[in-house]
């Protein structure tokens, strides 16, 4: 019961054991130190492993990026060049890599493709320029050709129509629009279809009514294209030629008639006058009948003589002598003369206040206008006598239209017949009972010799009546003057 007491017993230890204990204690200290160093070494080894792994990863990434850049850079350049080609730049080229691999082959193939495209595009551009030049040349040629030219495809749709064709057929062609040949000029469609189907050219002629009420004569030729893809239609306005041929034929007939009739007229007239002088005093019975017969013979011979003079005048129509004159003054003079001849009919002139100076034969054109106004006045007189109207009028309208001038004569008489109206302009065609049928024919010849046109119609300002339109160039083409 010694709670705070200790017993200390000692024993001497042999030196060998003491050395061993000291060794054991040293080993124990080294073990503990090694135990402490093991944790540090584990951390160092772990850090070394992580560092090595990171270095390997970075090296791998660098190698991958290097390899990828060797592939992606040419591919990127190729994509950029493709976009440039898409935008129309065919001069772009790709640098060929020094290393011969698939990328280099692809770059060579791309460069070869762009080079071919560049050459082909240049060839196409040259062909387009040549085609445009040829097209412009053809259009320039066609625009200066007086003949109408139309090109149709195999379905008879218009692809070309020159200015003369549009003028002659009175239509407007707009390239790029679908225009059927049958809509513009249905008379041409059968001939064009036959030419395309047979592969043979077709020559024909047509008569076509104009918007002015006249008739146009067209000479037409349809030539098929060699591959059957369409046809080319060329046509000419032969109206003046046809009328000229008719006029020439009628003038020859008039010359022959005048020659054959004139020869016996003088003997007949002389014989009738001699009978009157020789036997008038010897007739004691029915003297009145004798004088009436001789007067009839003399009067009829005089009428036939005047008819022969008309035939002769028509047969030897003189050539116009061109000079400048005021058309308004000439029309006023014609109207004044007609007012003096027919005071019961109002003859008026509606014209500009300023002079209208044209080039032509004033005497011949005055003769033509006088003939028309005289015919109109006679028609109105017959209408007045029949009681169909109570007031007679003849009106002359004159107006300018660009490089042409138009004279329109209207009356309120019975008017022209609807059937075969245009034939009234031909010789020996008349609606009057005692008419010869040369008046309007002479007028037509004079108008055509001045490069003009004439057509007949109805008076659009009165319930009834006739209308005659004359259209003349202000300055006729000197090359066309007779």
LUMDRENNU-712668 format. One record per residue (C-alpha): x, y, z negated. Coordinates in steps of 0.05 Angstrom, whole numbers, padded with zeros to 5 digits, always signed. Each point is the difference from the previous one (the first is absolute). Example, Ala and Ser with C-alpha at 12.3 -4.5 7.8 and 13.67 -1.06 7.14 Angstrom:
// residues 2
+00246-00090-00156
+00027+00069+00013
END
This chain:
// residues 482
+00000+00000+00000
+00047+00049+00027
-00040+00034+00054
+00052+00051+00021
+00061-00043-00007
+00040-00035+00056
+00047-00058-00003
+00061+00009+00043
+00038-00063+00013
+00061+00000+00046
+00041-00054+00028
+00061+00006+00041
-00009-00016+00073
+00053-00034+00038
+00035+00044+00051
-00021-00044+00058
-00073+00006-00018
+00007+00075-00008
+00030+00005+00069
-00056-00041+00029
-00052+00043-00035
+00034+00062+00027
-00002-00030+00070
-00072-00018-00008
-00016+00070-00022
+00039+00029+00059
-00036-00046+00048
-00065+00020-00032
+00016+00074+00010
+00020-00014+00072
-00064-00039+00012
-00041+00058-00027
+00039+00048+00044
-00009-00046+00060
-00074-00004-00016
-00003+00076+00001
+00040+00003+00065
-00045-00052+00033
-00060+00048+00001
+00043+00055+00029
+00028-00047+00053
-00071-00023+00017
-00020+00073+00010
+00062+00012+00042
-00011-00062+00041
-00073+00018+00010
+00019+00070+00022
+00054-00027+00046
-00051-00049+00031
-00050+00056+00009
+00053+00045+00031
+00023-00055+00047
-00072-00014+00019
-00013+00073+00014
+00062+00005+00041
-00020-00061+00040
-00071+00029+00009
+00027+00067+00023
+00048-00034+00047
-00055-00042+00028
-00045+00061+00008
+00056+00038+00033
+00013-00058+00047
-00075-00006+00015
-00007+00074+00012
+00060+00000+00045
-00026-00059+00039
-00070+00031+00002
+00028+00067+00024
+00035-00035+00057
-00068-00027+00022
-00047+00056-00021
+00040+00057+00030
-00003-00027+00071
-00073-00020-00010
-00015+00070-00026
+00036+00030+00059
-00039-00046+00046
-00066+00021-00032
+00019+00074+00007
+00019-00011+00073
-00066-00037+00012
-00038+00060-00029
+00039+00046+00046
-00017-00044+00060
-00072+00001-00022
+00002+00077+00000
+00027-00001+00071
+00076+00008-00011
+00030-00054+00044
+00070+00028-00007
+00009-00028-00070
+00053-00056-00008
+00023-00043-00059
+00074-00007-00019
+00020-00073+00008
+00031-00029-00064
+00073-00021+00005
-00017-00069-00026
-00033-00043+00052
-00062-00029-00032
-00075-00001+00010
-00005+00074-00018
+00050+00017+00054
-00039-00042+00050
-00064+00035-00021
+00032+00069+00009
+00027-00019+00069
-00070-00025+00020
-00032+00064-00025
+00049+00044+00037
-00010-00039+00064
-00076+00005-00008
+00002+00076-00009
+00048+00007+00058
-00048-00038+00045
-00059+00039-00026
+00037+00064+00014
+00016-00020+00071
-00071-00024+00013
-00031+00063-00030
+00046+00043+00042
-00021-00040+00061
-00074+00008-00019
+00010+00074-00010
+00032+00007+00068
-00057-00041+00030
-00051+00043-00036
+00033+00063+00024
+00002-00027+00071
-00072-00022-00005
-00021+00068-00026
+00039+00034+00055
-00032-00044+00053
-00068+00011-00032
+00010+00075-00001
+00023-00003+00073
-00060-00041+00020
-00047+00047-00037
+00033+00059+00033
-00008-00033+00068
-00072-00020-00013
-00017+00070-00026
+00023+00030+00065
-00036-00050+00044
-00066+00024+00030
-00026-00071+00004
-00034-00029-00062
+00039-00057-00033
-00030-00047-00052
+00031-00061-00030
-00045-00052-00033
+00016-00064-00038
-00032-00067+00016
-00060+00017-00043
-00011+00064+00041
+00021+00048-00055
+00037+00063+00020
+00073+00005-00019
+00022+00057+00046
-00039+00056+00034
+00035+00059+00032
-00026+00071+00000
-00028-00006+00071
-00041-00061-00019
-00029+00036-00060
-00017+00060+00043
-00031-00039+00057
-00041-00045-00046
-00015+00056-00050
+00023-00035-00064
+00054+00007-00053
+00046-00058-00015
+00035-00002-00067
+00056-00052-00005
-00011-00049-00056
-00075+00001+00006
-00041-00057+00030
-00032+00023+00064
-00038-00048+00045
+00006+00009+00075
-00074-00013+00007
-00015+00058-00046
+00042+00049+00041
-00014-00023+00071
-00042-00062+00005
+00008-00001+00076
+00073-00021-00008
-00012-00058-00048
-00021-00054+00051
+00059+00016+00046
+00049+00000-00058
-00026-00066-00027
+00003-00032+00069
+00071+00024+00011
+00024-00028-00068
-00035-00067+00011
+00024-00011+00071
+00068+00033-00006
-00013+00038+00065
-00005+00075+00013
-00070+00027+00012
-00014+00061+00044
-00069+00031-00003
-00036+00067-00002
-00055+00028-00043
-00047+00059-00002
-00006+00030-00069
-00048+00054-00024
+00034+00060-00031
-00022+00040-00060
-00013+00058+00047
-00053-00039+00038
+00043-00016+00061
+00030-00065+00026
+00073-00019-00004
+00030-00049+00048
+00056-00042-00030
+00049-00046+00037
+00023-00053-00050
+00056-00051-00001
+00008-00051-00056
+00068-00035-00005
+00007-00057-00051
+00062-00008-00043
+00044-00060+00016
-00013-00035-00067
-00075+00011+00001
+00002+00044-00061
-00037+00057+00033
-00007+00043+00062
+00017+00069+00025
-00056+00040+00033
+00017+00058+00046
-00054+00042+00031
-00006+00063+00042
-00054+00052+00008
-00016-00006+00074
-00062+00044-00003
+00029+00056+00042
+00029-00050+00049
-00067-00035+00008
-00037+00065+00007
+00053+00026+00048
-00008-00062+00043
-00075+00009+00000
+00007+00074+00016
+00047-00017+00057
-00048-00052+00027
-00059+00048-00006
+00039+00056+00033
+00015-00045+00059
-00074-00018+00004
-00019+00074-00004
+00050+00017+00055
-00029-00053+00045
-00072+00020-00015
+00015+00073+00013
+00035-00016+00065
-00056-00045+00025
-00056+00047-00019
+00032+00066+00021
+00007-00022+00073
-00074-00005+00017
-00023+00058-00044
+00022+00056+00047
-00035-00030+00061
-00063-00012-00040
-00001+00071-00026
+00016+00030+00069
-00054-00043+00032
-00052+00022-00051
+00017+00073+00010
+00000-00008+00076
-00068-00033-00002
-00027+00058-00040
+00028+00053+00047
-00017-00037+00064
-00069-00028-00014
-00028+00044-00056
-00033+00047+00050
-00027-00058+00042
-00035-00035-00058
-00072+00023+00002
-00033-00055-00040
+00021-00019-00071
+00056+00051+00000
+00002-00001-00075
+00017-00074-00001
+00056+00012+00050
+00031+00055-00042
-00008-00040-00064
+00036-00060+00032
+00058+00042+00027
+00006+00036-00067
+00001-00067-00036
+00055-00026+00046
+00041+00063-00010
-00010+00000-00075
+00017-00074-00008
+00061+00008+00043
+00023+00057-00045
-00012-00042-00062
+00038-00058+00030
+00055+00050+00018
+00005+00023-00071
+00003-00073-00023
+00056-00012+00051
+00037+00059-00029
-00006-00030-00069
+00028-00065+00028
+00056+00036+00033
+00015+00041-00062
+00004-00062-00043
+00043-00036+00052
+00052+00055+00004
+00004+00023-00073
+00059+00049-00003
+00056-00008-00049
-00005+00047-00060
+00045+00061-00003
+00022+00006-00072
+00003+00067-00035
-00018+00030-00068
-00068+00031-00011
-00049+00015-00056
-00051-00057-00005
-00048+00042-00041
-00005+00055+00053
-00010-00053+00054
-00057-00032-00040
-00032+00068-00012
+00001+00014+00075
-00032-00067+00016
-00054+00011-00052
-00014+00071+00026
-00008-00025+00071
-00048-00054-00022
-00041+00049-00041
-00008+00042+00063
-00021-00061+00040
-00049-00027-00053
-00024+00058-00044
-00054-00044-00031
+00054-00043-00034
+00043+00024-00057
+00073-00014+00017
+00047+00015-00058
+00073-00010-00017
+00026-00015-00069
+00076+00010+00001
+00054+00030-00044
+00010+00075+00004
+00074-00008+00017
+00021-00022+00070
+00012-00074+00014
+00054-00001+00053
+00010-00066+00035
+00039-00022+00061
-00041-00024+00060
-00034+00019+00065
-00050+00053-00022
-00040-00003+00065
-00009-00076-00002
-00017-00002-00074
-00050+00057+00010
-00030-00041+00056
-00006-00061-00045
-00030+00039-00058
-00048+00036+00048
-00023-00067+00027
-00014-00027-00070
-00037+00063-00023
-00039+00002+00066
-00021-00073-00009
-00020+00014-00072
-00042+00060+00021
-00035-00039+00054
-00016-00056-00049
-00028+00051-00049
-00042+00032+00055
-00031-00067+00017
-00014-00011-00074
-00033+00068-00004
-00043-00013+00061
-00023-00066-00029
-00023+00035-00063
+00045-00043-00045
+00031+00063-00030
-00017+00074-00003
+00070+00028-00008
+00060-00018+00042
+00072+00007-00024
+00069-00018+00023
+00057+00009-00050
+00075-00002+00012
+00044-00015-00061
+00075+00010+00005
+00049-00017-00055
+00073-00018-00008
+00025-00066-00028
+00075-00002-00008
+00032+00000+00069
-00067-00011+00034
-00063+00041+00013
-00071-00026+00006
-00058+00029+00038
-00069-00028-00017
-00062+00016+00041
-00067-00015-00032
-00070+00009+00028
-00070-00015-00024
-00023-00034+00064
-00020-00074+00007
+00071-00025-00012
+00040-00056+00033
-00027-00071+00007
+00029-00048-00051
+00012-00057+00048
+00062+00007+00045
+00011+00071-00025
+00075-00002+00014
-00014-00017+00073
-00028+00070+00010
+00073+00023+00004
+00010-00044+00062
-00013+00024+00071
-00070-00008+00030
-00032-00016-00067
-00055+00049-00020
-00066+00003-00037
-00028+00057+00042
-00048-00016+00056
+00036+00041+00053
+00069-00002-00030
+00062-00024+00037
+00037-00023-00063
+00065+00037+00013
-00004+00057-00050
+00023-00038-00062
+00048-00041+00041
+00034+00065+00023
+00001+00025-00072
+00031-00065-00023
+00054+00004+00053
+00017+00072-00019
+00003-00016-00075
+00044-00061+00012
+00046+00039+00046
+00012+00046-00060
+00016-00059-00046
-00067+00005-00036
-00059-00044-00017
-00075+00007+00010
-00056-00040-00031
-00076+00005-00004
-00046-00003-00060
-00064+00024-00032
-00012+00069-00028
+00006-00009-00075
-00029+00069-00016
-00067-00006+00035
-00056-00052+00005
+00021-00015+00071
+00053+00021+00048
+00067-00018+00030
+00070+00013-00023
+00064+00003+00042
+00068+00002-00034
+00063+00020+00035
+00067-00005-00035
+00061+00032+00032
+00073+00007-00022
+00021+00071-00013
+00066-00013+00036
-00005-00060+00048
+00060-00044+00008
+00035+00029+00062
+00022-00070+00020
-00073-00020+00005
-00024+00061+00039
-00021-00019+00070
END
